[in-house]
Each structure stands twice: as structure tokens, then as C-alpha cells.
Amino acid sequence: MKSGFLAEERETYVLGALRVGFALLLLGQTAKRALELTRAGYFGDVFHVPLLPESLVPSATTYGVLLGFAMLGCVLSALGVLARPALLGAAAIGLYCFFCDRVQYHNNRYQLLLLSALVAMTPCDRSFLVGRAARVGPGPRWALRLVAAQVSLVYLASGLGKLLDPDWRGGTVLLLRFAMGRERVAAFAPAAVVELLSAPWFATAASAAAISTELFLALGLWFPRTRVVALWLGVMFHFFIEVGARVELFSATMLVGYVAFVRPEVRERTLGWDTARPLGRRLFQLFSRLDVLARFDHGACAGALLVARDRDGHEHRGLAAWRELARAMPPLFPLWLPLALLTARRRTSAPQP
């Protein structure tokens, strides 16, 4: 296994998940453009701002064909058929369409296209293949470094931009966004929460928290000591964005991009379930399927419903075992920090021998 920032080679299994995630997101966005074409008509027939000479802007028929090829590329990439060139081609078509009409441009759409193109440069075609087994082995990581750097740059640029904007720092922007989403929040949240979202002081505090979070994420994702906290904070950050503002594509793109920071080696942890119990058997089957990033080696044990071993070989039972499970299982990851705090409190309050 080679080392060095550019020459480093490590396991490539998780790259398949990155490819599938971006292919599906890009498929959804391209399908929206195709739906707009059928409902609103061809953009070239109305006001548009091409960055290319008008002669290079496609006709309505050609534009529809390009969107069809882009969707086909996304489907093929998600299935693992010509995965890399198909994803790169779909991203290239999307970028070309931006040059044909500046009105269609959106930062979050561009971010998705750019990350998809970068992922296509990684050895992401070795796993998550329909009808074929994964090919294990190391591969170069230089392109994945670019994916991770792009994710960080988005947070850095966004955080610094907000920090330099007095309307953002003062809470005005968030107060307006909270007002726009007030009816949606009122449908499921208590009245006290709705009133809180209308308070200027809360918008100011939320703005400071958002700016601090984005600047921390830009750096914290890179360091092993802070990565798990940064990932958890990022997940919760995007959850609250979707609840309060719903910024198109931003959260989904960034959450998929977090896979670029996942440790590439697989099955370094173990989970033992008491399969003698019906509940243990069901949980064993459930979490074996949910472990899409292959973080755990799943097996049977006796004496406890769940026994977990971390990468260092330390054994955990009870809530500590569920903490280890939540730390590396994406569907349960939001529970990791509460469980970590609860088990840390129990350790500190336990009597010393």
C-alpha cells in the first residue's frame, strides 16, 4: 500500500457508495430539467443567457436528447455499468447546459456536477455493482482528496461569506428564512417553537452558530481527532437547514460528500448478536443489511444481546455497544453523540476500585 498525499493507495470499497449517491442525486436533478422541458418548454425559445456562442447552444430536440443521455449515464453509473465514464458524461452534459444558459445556474447544482465529475476520476467502479461481486484491493486516492477538498471549500467559502455579511452576522437573513418556513414548521412543531423562530435574538444566535459550524466543518473533517464530531455536527446542521430553510440540493450533496472522509478500510469493527434470541436474530439481519459501508464484521455471541469491538479491539456492552454501533452506522449516526455523552457520564460516575 503506497503512502504520500498524492501517491497513497488504500481500499476502494466505500467509493462505490459515493458513486451511487451522486449518480442518484444527479439523476433526480436531470429528470427535473427534463420535466421542465416538457412543461415549460425549451429555454432557448425564451430569455436565456448563453456563455457560449449562440451557434453552440443546442436545439430543443438536441437538448432533450442530451438530457436523455445524461439520465441514462446516471442510471448506468448507479448500476455499475461503465460506471466512471457514464457518471463523467452525465456531469459533463450538465456543465455544458450551464454554459448554454446562465439562468439555469445554481451554486448547489454546480457543486453536485463538479463533485460527480471528481468522483468519476476515482476508482469508484469496483464495488456496488449490480450482478457482479466487488473487486477488493487498494487504489489511488488523489481524486478522492479533491472531492474532500471541494466539500471543505464549500463550507469555508460559505462560512467566510456569511461572516463578512452584516445581514448574516446580525441575523436578518435567517429571520427572513425562518419567516418563509414558518407555516411548514407550524404543521408539526409546538407553538413555542414557531414563536422562537420569529424572535430576532434567536435568529442572531442561530446565525452565529451557523457561521461557526461551517468554519469548523471546513477544517474539522480533515483531522481524525475531530472528524466524528464534525460529521455529527454536519448531519445535525443539515437537518436543521432542511427543517427551517430547505436549500435546494445543498444538504443532500454535502451529506453524500461526507463519504469522502470515511476511513476506507472495511470490517475493522465487529458486532456480535445473541442470535439465540428472536430479537437478536432480527437485529442481526437488519443491521447486516444497513451496514452499507461495511464498517462491521457481523457475527453471533452469547450472554448479551449486543457485544461490539472497536478498531482497537476493546469490547463494549450495553449502551456502550449501541454507541459503537451508532458511530459507524449511518442510519443511527444522529444517536452517537447522545449515547457518547451518556456512556461517558456513566464511566465518570462509576465507583473506582
C-alpha positions in Angstrom: 0.0 0.0 0.0 1.6 3.2 -1.2 1.7 6.3 1.0 2.1 10.0 0.4 -0.6 12.7 -0.2 -0.8 12.1 -3.9 0.6 8.6 -4.3 -1.4 7.0 -1.4 -3.4 3.8 -2.2 -6.0 2.4 0.1 -9.2 0.3 -0.1 -11.7 1.4 -2.6 -15.0 -0.2 -1.4 -16.6 2.9 0.0 -16.0 4.8 -3.3 -18.8 2.7 -4.8 -21.3 4.2 -2.3 -20.1 7.7 -3.2 -20.6 7.0 -6.9 -24.1 5.6 -6.4 -25.1 8.5 -4.1 -24.1 11.2 -6.6 -25.4 9.3 -9.6 -28.9 9.2 -8.0 -28.8 12.8 -7.0 -27.7 13.8 -10.5 -30.4 11.6 -12.0 -33.1 13.4 -9.9 -31.8 16.8 -11.0 -31.6 15.9 -14.7 -35.1 14.4 -14.5 -36.3 17.8 -13.2 -34.7 19.6 -16.1 -36.4 17.1 -18.5 -39.8 17.7 -16.7 -39.3 21.5 -17.1 -38.7 21.0 -20.8 -42.0 19.1 -21.3 -44.0 21.6 -19.1 -42.4 25.0 -19.6 -40.8 24.5 -23.0 -37.3 24.9 -24.3 -35.2 27.5 -22.6 -33.8 28.7 -25.9 -37.2 29.9 -27.0 -37.4 32.4 -24.2 -34.9 34.7 -22.4 -31.6 33.0 -21.7 -28.0 34.0 -21.2 -25.6 31.7 -23.1 -21.9 31.9 -22.1 -21.1 30.1 -25.4 -21.7 31.4 -28.9 -25.4 31.0 -29.9 -24.4 28.6 -32.6 -23.2 26.1 -29.9 -26.4 26.2 -28.0 -28.4 23.0 -28.8 -31.8 23.0 -30.4 -34.8 21.9 -28.4 -34.6 18.4 -29.9 -30.8 18.1 -29.2 -31.3 19.4 -25.7 -33.9 16.8 -25.0 -31.6 14.1 -26.4 -28.7 15.3 -24.2 -30.9 15.2 -21.1 -31.9 11.6 -22.0 -28.2 10.6 -22.4 -27.4 12.3 -19.1 -30.2 10.3 -17.3 -29.0 7.1 -19.0 -25.5 7.8 -17.8 -26.7 8.3 -14.2 -28.7 5.0 -14.3 -25.7 3.1 -15.7 -23.3 4.6 -13.2 -25.7 3.7 -10.3 -25.9 0.1 -11.6 -22.1 -0.1 -12.0 -22.2 -0.5 -15.8 -19.4 1.7 -17.4 -19.7 3.4 -14.0 -17.0 6.0 -14.3 -17.4 7.2 -17.9 -21.2 7.2 -17.6 -21.0 9.4 -14.5 -18.4 11.7 -16.0 -20.5 12.0 -19.2 -23.7 12.9 -17.3 -21.8 15.5 -15.3 -20.2 17.0 -18.4 -23.6 17.3 -20.1 -24.9 19.2 -17.0 -22.0 21.5 -17.0 -22.4 22.1 -20.8 -26.0 23.1 -20.2 -24.9 25.7 -17.7 -22.7 27.3 -20.4 -25.7 27.3 -22.7 -28.0 29.1 -20.3 -26.6 31.0 -17.3 -30.1 31.4 -16.0 -30.2 27.7 -15.1 -27.0 28.1 -13.0 -27.3 27.5 -9.2 -24.4 27.1 -6.8 -25.7 23.8 -5.4 -26.4 22.3 -8.8 -22.8 23.2 -9.9 -21.5 21.7 -6.7 -23.3 18.4 -7.5 -22.0 18.4 -11.1 -18.4 19.2 -10.0 -18.3 16.5 -7.3 -19.8 14.0 -9.6 -17.1 14.6 -12.2 -14.4 14.3 -9.5 -15.9 11.1 -8.1 -15.8 9.7 -11.7 -12.0 10.2 -11.6 -11.7 7.9 -8.5 -11.6 4.1 -8.8 -15.3 4.0 -7.8 -16.2 1.2 -10.2 -15.0 -1.7 -8.1 -17.9 -2.0 -5.7 -21.7 -1.6 -5.5 -22.1 -3.4 -8.8 -25.4 -5.0 -9.8 -24.9 -8.6 -10.7 -21.2 -8.6 -10.0 -19.0 -9.1 -7.0 -17.0 -6.2 -5.6 -13.3 -6.2 -6.6 -11.3 -5.7 -3.4 -7.9 -4.1 -3.3 -6.2 -0.7 -2.9 -6.5 2.1 -5.4 -5.2 5.7 -5.8 -6.8 8.4 -3.6 -5.6 11.6 -5.2 -9.0 12.3 -6.8 -10.8 11.5 -3.6 -8.6 14.1 -1.9 -10.0 16.6 -4.5 -13.6 15.5 -3.6 -12.9 16.1 0.1 -11.2 19.4 -0.6 -14.2 20.6 -2.6 -16.6 19.7 0.2 -14.4 21.7 2.7 -14.1 24.6 0.3 -17.9 24.9 0.1 -18.1 25.2 3.9 -15.1 27.6 4.1 -16.5 29.9 1.4 -20.0 29.8 2.8 -18.8 30.5 6.4 -16.5 33.3 5.4 -19.1 34.9 3.1 -21.6 34.9 5.9 -19.0 36.2 8.4 -18.3 39.2 6.2 -22.0 39.9 5.5 -23.5 42.2 8.2 -27.1 40.9 7.4 -26.0 37.4 8.0 -24.0 38.2 11.1 -26.9 40.2 12.6 -29.5 37.5 11.9 -31.5 39.4 9.3 -31.1 36.7 6.6 -32.1 33.8 8.9 -35.0 35.8 10.3 -36.4 36.1 6.8 -35.8 32.5 6.0 -37.5 31.4 9.3 -40.5 33.5 8.3 -40.7 31.8 4.9 -40.7 28.4 6.5 -42.9 29.3 9.5 -46.1 27.6 8.1 -44.3 24.4 7.3 -42.8 24.2 10.8 -46.1 25.1 12.4 -47.6 21.9 10.9 -45.6 19.7 13.2 -43.9 21.8 15.9 -45.4 23.3 19.1 -46.4 27.0 19.1 -43.5 27.9 21.3 -41.1 26.7 18.7 -42.8 28.7 16.0 -42.6 31.8 18.2 -38.9 31.2 18.9 -38.2 31.2 15.1 -39.8 34.6 15.0 -37.6 36.1 17.7 -34.7 38.4 16.4 -32.4 37.3 19.2 -32.8 33.7 18.2 -32.0 34.5 14.5 -28.9 36.3 15.6 -27.8 33.3 17.8 -28.6 30.9 15.0 -26.6 32.9 12.6 -23.5 32.8 14.9 -24.0 29.1 15.3 -24.3 28.5 11.6 -21.2 30.5 10.8 -19.1 28.8 13.5 -20.4 25.4 12.4 -19.4 25.9 8.7 -15.9 27.2 9.6 -15.4 24.2 12.0 -16.6 21.7 9.3 -14.2 23.2 6.8 -11.3 22.1 8.9 -12.6 19.6 11.5 -13.5 16.9 8.8 -9.8 16.5 8.0 -8.4 15.6 11.4 -9.1 12.1 12.9 -9.5 13.5 16.4 -12.3 15.9 15.4 -13.8 14.1 12.4 -16.5 12.1 14.1 -17.7 15.3 16.0 -17.5 17.2 12.8 -19.6 14.6 10.9 -22.2 14.5 13.6 -22.4 18.3 13.8 -22.7 18.4 10.0 -25.5 15.9 9.9 -27.5 17.9 12.5 -26.6 21.2 10.8 -28.1 20.0 7.5 -31.1 18.5 9.3 -32.0 21.9 10.8 -31.3 23.6 7.4 -33.9 21.3 5.8 -36.4 21.9 8.6 -36.0 25.7 8.6 -34.9 26.7 5.1 -34.7 23.8 2.6 -31.8 25.0 0.5 -32.0 23.1 -2.8 -29.6 20.1 -3.1 -27.1 21.6 -0.6 -27.8 19.2 2.3 -28.1 16.0 0.2 -25.0 16.8 -1.8 -22.9 17.5 1.3 -24.1 14.5 3.2 -23.2 12.2 0.3 -19.9 14.0 0.1 -19.1 13.1 3.7 -18.4 9.5 2.5 -15.1 11.0 1.1 -13.9 11.4 4.7 -14.8 7.8 5.8 -11.9 5.6 6.7 -11.5 3.4 3.6 -10.7 0.1 5.3 -13.7 -2.2 5.9 -14.8 -4.7 8.6 -12.3 -3.2 11.2 -15.0 -3.4 13.9 -17.1 -6.4 15.0 -20.7 -6.8 16.1 -21.8 -9.9 18.0 -25.6 -10.5 18.3 -27.2 -13.1 20.6 -28.9 -15.0 17.8 -30.3 -17.5 20.2 -33.0 -14.8 20.9 -35.6 -13.9 18.2 -34.8 -10.2 18.7 -31.1 -10.8 18.3 -31.7 -12.7 15.1 -33.9 -9.9 13.7 -31.4 -7.2 14.7 -28.5 -9.2 13.2 -30.3 -9.4 9.9 -31.4 -5.8 10.0 -28.0 -4.2 10.7 -26.1 -6.5 8.4 -28.2 -5.0 5.6 -27.9 -1.4 6.9 -24.1 -1.6 7.1 -23.7 -0.4 3.5 -20.2 1.0 4.1 -19.0 -2.4 5.6 -17.9 -0.9 8.9 -18.5 -4.1 10.9 -17.8 -7.8 10.8 -21.2 -9.2 11.9 -21.4 -12.4 13.9 -23.0 -14.3 16.8 -22.3 -14.1 20.5 -23.9 -15.3 23.8 -24.6 -13.7 27.1 -25.6 -10.2 25.8 -27.9 -9.0 23.1 -25.1 -7.0 21.6 -21.3 -7.0 22.0 -19.2 -4.6 20.0 -15.5 -4.4 19.4 -13.9 -1.2 18.2 -10.9 -0.9 15.9 -8.5 -1.2 18.9 -10.1 -4.5 20.0 -11.8 -3.0 23.0 -15.1 -4.8 23.9 -18.2 -2.8 24.7 -21.6 -4.0 26.1 -24.9 -2.4 26.9 -25.3 1.3 25.9 -21.6 1.5 25.1 -22.1 -1.2 22.4 -25.0 0.7 20.9 -22.8 3.8 21.0 -20.2 2.0 18.9 -22.9 0.8 16.5 -24.3 4.3 16.1 -20.9 5.8 15.5 -20.4 3.7 12.3 -23.9 3.0 11.1 -25.3 5.9 9.0 -29.0 5.5 9.8 -28.2 5.6 13.6 -25.4 8.2 13.5 -27.5 11.0 14.9 -27.8 9.0 18.1 -24.0 8.7 18.5 -23.3 11.9 20.5 -26.2 11.5 23.0 -25.0 7.9 23.6 -21.4 9.0 23.9 -22.3 11.7 26.4 -24.5 9.3 28.4 -21.9 6.5 28.5 -19.1 9.0 29.4 -21.2 10.2 32.3 -21.7 6.7 33.4 -18.0 6.0 33.3 -17.2 9.1 35.4 -19.9 8.3 37.9 -18.9 4.7 38.3 -17.2 3.8 41.7 -13.4 3.4 41.4 -12.0 0.1 42.6 
